[in-house]
Each structure stands twice: as C-alpha cells, then as structure tokens.
Amino acid sequence: MTTSIILHALGDHKPHSINTEKIAEVVEARFGGCGIWFVDQSLPSHFWETKEHVLNLMMPASK
C-alpha cells in the first residue's frame, strides 16, 4: 500500500504530495525544518516541517 504525506518545500511553500516509499532518510536541518533523502537522489530536498513531524506523519495510523 502506497502512503503519501503532504509537505511544504523550502523554496516555494506549495504543498507537495510525497510518496513515503521513496524516502530513504529524514534528517534534521539547521534552520528548523528537515532534509529528506529520496531513494533516487544524491542530495536531500529541504522542507519546512520538522524531522519529528515528518516521522510522525510516516507512522501507520492506529486502528
């Protein structure tokens, strides 16, 4: 099952739908947001949301 989360990119603030299966790692960024390493990228993409917030969004919903 593919899961998507909505994040706001640092450069344009527009909401982006992110496929969580393509996320390799979420790292803390100095400015308070986070960097996301995608499976097919050599550099992280930066988002306004914190690392903790992104990891919480990626957790499966409790039933």
ROSE-4610 file (N, C-alpha, C; in Angstrom, 1 decimal, always signed):
// ROSE-4610
residu = [M/M/M/T/T/T/T/T/T/S/S/S/I/I/I/I/I/I/L/L/L/H/H/H/A/A/A/L/L/L/G/G/G/D/D/D/H/H/H/K/K/K/P/P/P/H/H/H/S/S/S/I/I/I/N/N/N/T/T/T/E/E/E/K/K/K/I/I/I/A/A/A/E/E/E/V/V/V/V/V/V/E/E/E/A/A/A/R/R/R/F/F/F/G/G/G/G/G/G/C/C/C/G/G/G/I/I/I/W/W/W/F/F/F/V/V/V/D/D/D/Q/Q/Q/S/S/S/L/L/L/P/P/P/S/S/S/H/H/H/F/F/F/W/W/W/E/E/E/T/T/T/K/K/K/E/E/E/H/H/H/V/V/V/L/L/L/N/N/N/L/L/L/M/M/M/M/M/M/P/P/P/A/A/A/S/S/S/K/K/K]
num = [1/1/1/2/2/2/3/3/3/4/4/4/5/5/5/6/6/6/7/7/7/8/8/8/9/9/9/10/10/10/11/11/11/12/12/12/13/13/13/14/14/14/15/15/15/16/16/16/17/17/17/18/18/18/19/19/19/20/20/20/21/21/21/22/22/22/23/23/23/24/24/24/25/25/25/26/26/26/27/27/27/28/28/28/29/29/29/30/30/30/31/31/31/32/32/32/33/33/33/34/34/34/35/35/35/36/36/36/37/37/37/38/38/38/39/39/39/40/40/40/41/41/41/42/42/42/43/43/43/44/44/44/45/45/45/46/46/46/47/47/47/48/48/48/49/49/49/50/50/50/51/51/51/52/52/52/53/53/53/54/54/54/55/55/55/56/56/56/57/57/57/58/58/58/59/59/59/60/60/60/61/61/61/62/62/62/63/63/63]
x = [+0.8/+0.0/+0.9/+0.7/+1.4/+0.8/+1.7/+1.2/+1.9/+1.1/+1.6/+1.4/+2.3/+2.2/+2.3/+1.8/+1.9/+2.9/+3.9/+5.0/+5.1/+5.7/+5.9/+7.4/+7.8/+9.2/+9.7/+10.9/+11.6/+11.5/+11.8/+11.9/+10.5/+9.4/+8.2/+7.0/+7.1/+6.0/+4.7/+4.7/+3.5/+3.5/+2.3/+2.2/+2.6/+3.4/+3.8/+3.4/+2.8/+2.5/+3.7/+4.2/+5.4/+5.0/+5.5/+5.3/+6.3/+5.9/+6.8/+7.7/+7.3/+8.1/+9.4/+9.4/+10.6/+11.6/+11.2/+12.0/+13.0/+14.3/+15.4/+15.7/+15.7/+16.1/+15.6/+15.2/+14.8/+15.9/+16.5/+17.5/+17.1/+17.6/+17.3/+18.1/+17.5/+18.2/+18.5/+19.5/+19.9/+18.8/+18.0/+17.0/+15.7/+15.7/+14.5/+13.6/+13.7/+13.0/+13.7/+13.5/+14.2/+14.7/+15.6/+16.1/+15.6/+15.1/+14.7/+15.5/+16.2/+16.9/+16.0/+15.8/+14.9/+15.8/+15.2/+15.9/+16.7/+16.2/+16.9/+17.6/+17.9/+18.6/+19.9/+20.9/+22.2/+22.3/+21.4/+21.3/+19.9/+19.8/+18.4/+17.6/+16.3/+15.4/+15.0/+14.8/+14.5/+13.1/+12.5/+11.1/+11.0/+9.9/+9.7/+9.3/+8.7/+8.3/+9.5/+9.4/+10.5/+10.6/+11.8/+12.0/+11.0/+10.8/+9.8/+8.4/+8.0/+6.7/+6.6/+7.6/+7.6/+7.6/+8.4/+8.4/+7.0/+6.4/+5.0/+4.0/+4.1/+3.3/+3.5/+4.7/+5.0/+4.6/+4.2/+3.8/+2.5/+2.3/+1.0/-0.1/-1.3/-2.4/-2.8/-3.1/-3.6/-5.0/-5.4/-6.8/-7.5]
y = [-1.2/+0.0/+1.3/+2.1/+3.4/+4.4/+5.1/+6.2/+7.5/+8.5/+9.8/+10.8/+11.7/+12.8/+14.1/+15.1/+16.5/+17.3/+17.8/+18.6/+19.9/+20.9/+22.2/+22.4/+22.5/+22.7/+24.1/+24.1/+25.3/+26.4/+26.1/+27.1/+27.8/+27.0/+27.6/+27.5/+26.9/+26.9/+26.1/+25.7/+25.0/+23.6/+23.1/+21.7/+20.7/+19.7/+18.6/+17.3/+16.5/+15.1/+14.2/+13.6/+12.9/+11.4/+10.5/+9.1/+8.6/+8.1/+7.7/+6.6/+5.7/+4.6/+5.1/+6.3/+6.9/+7.6/+7.7/+8.4/+7.4/+7.7/+6.9/+7.3/+8.6/+9.1/+10.5/+10.8/+12.2/+12.7/+13.8/+14.4/+15.8/+16.1/+17.5/+18.5/+19.6/+20.7/+21.9/+22.6/+23.7/+24.8/+25.0/+26.1/+25.7/+24.5/+24.0/+23.1/+23.1/+22.2/+20.8/+20.2/+18.9/+18.7/+17.8/+17.4/+16.0/+15.7/+14.3/+13.8/+12.7/+12.0/+11.0/+11.2/+10.2/+9.1/+8.0/+6.8/+7.1/+8.0/+8.2/+9.5/+10.2/+11.5/+11.4/+12.2/+12.2/+13.3/+14.3/+15.4/+15.4/+15.9/+16.0/+17.1/+17.0/+18.1/+18.7/+20.0/+20.6/+21.0/+20.8/+21.1/+21.9/+22.6/+23.5/+22.6/+21.5/+20.7/+20.1/+19.9/+19.4/+17.9/+17.3/+15.9/+15.1/+15.5/+14.8/+14.8/+15.9/+16.0/+15.0/+15.0/+14.1/+12.6/+12.3/+10.9/+10.5/+11.4/+11.2/+11.0/+11.7/+11.6/+10.2/+9.7/+8.4/+7.2/+7.4/+6.3/+5.8/+4.5/+4.0/+4.4/+4.7/+5.1/+4.0/+4.3/+3.3/+3.0/+1.7/+1.3/+1.2]
z = [+0.0/+0.0/+0.0/-0.9/-1.0/-0.1/+0.6/+1.5/+1.1/+1.0/+0.7/+1.9/+2.0/+3.0/+2.3/+2.9/+2.3/+3.1/+2.4/+3.0/+2.1/+2.8/+2.1/+1.9/+0.6/+0.2/+0.6/+1.0/+1.5/+0.4/-0.9/-1.9/-2.3/-2.3/-2.9/-2.0/-0.8/+0.2/-0.3/-1.6/-2.1/-1.4/-1.2/-0.6/-1.7/-1.3/-2.2/-1.6/-2.5/-2.1/-2.2/-1.1/-1.1/-0.9/-1.8/-1.6/-0.6/+0.6/+1.6/+1.3/+0.3/-0.1/-0.8/-1.2/-1.9/-1.0/+0.3/+1.3/+1.9/+1.7/+2.2/+3.7/+3.9/+5.3/+5.5/+6.7/+7.1/+8.1/+7.8/+8.7/+9.2/+10.4/+10.9/+10.2/+9.9/+9.2/+10.2/+10.0/+10.9/+11.1/+10.0/+10.1/+10.8/+11.3/+12.0/+11.2/+9.9/+9.1/+9.0/+7.8/+7.7/+6.2/+6.1/+4.8/+4.5/+3.3/+3.0/+1.9/+2.2/+1.1/+0.5/-0.8/-1.6/-2.2/-2.4/-2.9/-4.1/-5.0/-6.3/-6.4/-5.2/-5.2/-4.5/-4.9/-4.2/-3.2/-3.2/-2.3/-1.7/-0.4/+0.2/-0.4/-0.3/-0.6/+0.8/+0.8/+2.1/+2.3/+3.4/+3.7/+5.0/+5.2/+6.4/+7.6/+7.4/+8.5/+9.3/+10.6/+11.4/+11.1/+11.4/+11.3/+12.1/+13.3/+14.2/+13.6/+13.0/+12.4/+11.2/+10.3/+9.2/+9.6/+10.6/+11.1/+11.7/+12.4/+12.9/+11.7/+10.7/+9.5/+8.8/+8.9/+8.2/+9.0/+10.3/+11.2/+10.7/+10.7/+10.3/+11.3/+10.8/+11.6/+12.5/+13.8/+14.7/+14.5/+14.7/+14.5/+15.8]
